[in-house]
Amino acid sequence: MEEEKLDSPTWFSLTETQEVFSIDYNDIKFYNPEYCPFGAFINLATTKAGIDKYALLINNFYIVGDKPDFSDKVHLNKELICIQMLLRKPIEVKISEQIIELKTTRQKIDLFELVNLVQPGYFMKNTSDLGNYYGIYKDEKLIAVTGERMKMNKYTEVSAVVTHPEYTGKGYAKQLITHTSNKIFSENKTPYLHVADTNIGAIRLYEKLGFRTRRKISFWDFATNNIKSAIANC
């Protein structure tokens, strides 16, 4: 069944819609590190060698799903447990803000800077090329964003739900999630997302918008050269 592919969203994204971004090391695949620091595998026996090769390209990265085998060339910082949530129908929320698709070079720089201000570490130089990203500007300043990261043939991940700390509590995230999710539905795909299981506030917001928990999924945080992870959220 198609929904079972959500049990390994990174693997199937890199096998289907986003194959062009894939680096394949014999049954373990990774995103090109300029786009996303995620990988996944289908054969545990290949993970050690594949991780060693990928570690030559990036200091900090994640394996999404089951725990892999790994050598002493890398170390496991932690297991980040996330809730995977799925949306079954479009969201009915009034959008009062002007939401724009972030396409220009300047807009993509603003996006990169805002996401890394609030959630540093996982949004890479070219992450914005993985999907569509949307934002709200106030006084020529980008103050809230949401977009698409991992994409399969039937499912698209909603990601980078970020609001500048000076502008929280005004409903911007709710409107951006609505806009992004409904755009995904218009493409005949189903939106899903990942959120740290400790982020109760975000989980409650997603539930109010109609997202429902599908399962828990682990993001195994690896580093090389004594680099510690800066990522706190999915």
N, C-alpha and C positions, 0 to 999 in steps of 0.2 A: 504493500500500500504506500501511496505517496507520503502520507503523514509520518510513517515510520522513518523517513529520511531525516526528520527533525531530531531524531536521536543522535545523528552525527551531522549537524548542519554545516560544519566547515568542510568535511569530506565531500558532501554532495554539492555544495556551492562550487567547490573547485573542480568537481567532475562535470557539472552541468553549465549553468549560465556564466560562471566566472572562471572557466577553465584557462582562459588567456592569462590570468594572474597566477597560475599554479606553478610551483616548483615540485616535481615528483621524484621522490627517492625510493622507488619500489615499495608500494603499498603504504607509504606515509607521504602526505602532501602538505605543503605549506603555501601560504600566500607569499608572493614577492614581498620582501620586507619593506619596500618603499610604500606599500599599500596597506598592509595589515600584518601584525605579528602573530598570526594564528596558524595552527597546523592540526592535523588529525590523521588517524591511521586505521587500517583494517586488518593489519597483520602485526601482532605484538613483536614477532621475531625480527622485524625490520626497523623497529623504532630507534634502537641504540645508534646504529650507523647513520640513519637519516637525521637524527637530532644533532649528532656531531658535525655533520656537513652543514646543516642550517646554522649552527652556532658560529660558524665562520663568517656568516653574513650579518648577524645581528646579536647584540648582547643580551637582550631580554625578550622573551617570547612565551607563547602559551600553546599548550596542547589541549584541545577541546574534546571532552568526552572521557573515555577510560584513561586510567593512569598508564603511561608508557614505561618501558624499560629505558634506562639511560646510563651513560658512562660517567666516570669521574671528571670528565671534561666540562660538565655542567653541574649545577646544583639546583635542587628544587627549593624555591623560596616558600611556596605555600600552595595549598589547594583553595581556590576561590570557588565557593559553591554558589551557583546562580539558580534562580527560578526561571524556567522557560515558560513564557505565557503566549497564548494564541488568541487571536481575535476572529470571531466567526462571522460577524456582520459589520457593515459600515457604522461609524459613530455619528450620532445625531447631536452635535454640539454647534452652537452658533459661533461663527468666526467673525469677529469684529475688527481684528487687526489686519493690516496689510502684510501678507506673507508672500515673499518672493523666492524664486529658485536662485540659488547661489551659483552663478555661472562664470562671472568674470574673474580675472586674476586677482583683483583687489578683494572681491567678495570671498574668494577661496582662502586668501591670506587672513582675512578677518575671521573666517570659520576656524581655521587652524589655530589661531591665537586664542579664540574664545574657548574652544574645547580644551585646549591644553592649559588654560588658566584654571578651569574648573575641575577637569578630570585629566590631569597630565599623564602622558606616557604611552597611551595606546593609539591615539589619532596621529597617523603618520603623514609624511609630506604629501602623499598622493591618495590618501584614504578617500578624499572627496570624489575621486574618479570611479569608485566602486558602485556608486548609485547617485540618486538625486538627493540634494541637501537643500533645506529650506530655512529661511530665517526671517526675523523681525528686526528692523532698524528703528532706532529712536535718535533723533538729532544726529543723523549720519553715523551712528554707532550701532554695530551689531550686538544685540542684547539677548537674543534667544535663538536656538537652532534645534533642528531635528532632521534626521535623514535616513538613508538606507545603507546597510553594510553588506552582510552576507546575502547572496541572492541565488535561489534555485529556480527550476522551471516553474514551480507552483507556489513557492513561498519566498517572501522577502522580509529580511530582518529590519525592524525599526531600531535605530541606534542614535547615539550622540544626542540624547535628550538633555540639553544643557541650557541653563539660563544664567546670565551674569549675576553674581551675588547681590548687586545693588538693585536688581529688578525682579527678584523672586516674589512669589505670592500674588501675582497679578493675573494669573491664568494664561500666561504665554505658552507654557509647556502643553497645557491641555489643548489649546488651539492648534499648535504645531503638530502634536501627535494625531489629532483629528485629520488635519490636512494631509499629512504624510500617509496615514493608514488608508484613508479613502482614495488617495491617488493609487495606492497599491491595489486596492480592490478594483479600480477602474481598468487595471491592466490584467484582470482575471487571475490575480494572485492573492494569496492570503498573508496578512501581516502577522509577524510574531516578534518577540523581543526577549532579551535576557536582562535580568536585574539581580544584583547581589541579594542573597536571602536575608541579609541584615538591614537592607534599605526599606524599612517598613513604610515610610512615607510615600516612596515611589510606587511600591506595590499597591498601596491603597488607591493611589491616583489611577493606575492602570486598571484596577478592578472596577472603579467607577466608570471608566470609559468602555468597559465591556471585555477587557482581556481576562482570560481565565488560565489558571496554572495548569500546565500540561505535565511537567516533570521537573525534577532537579537535574542540573547538569554541571559538571566540574570543569573549571578552567585551571589547568596545572601550570603554574607560574615558574618558568625556568630562567636562569641567568648564567652568564659566563663571566670570567675575570672578576669575580667578587662584586658584580653589579647587582644592586638590590632593586627590586621592582618598585616603580612609583605608581602602579595602577591599583586603584582601590575599588573600582566598579567594573561591571561588564561592558 
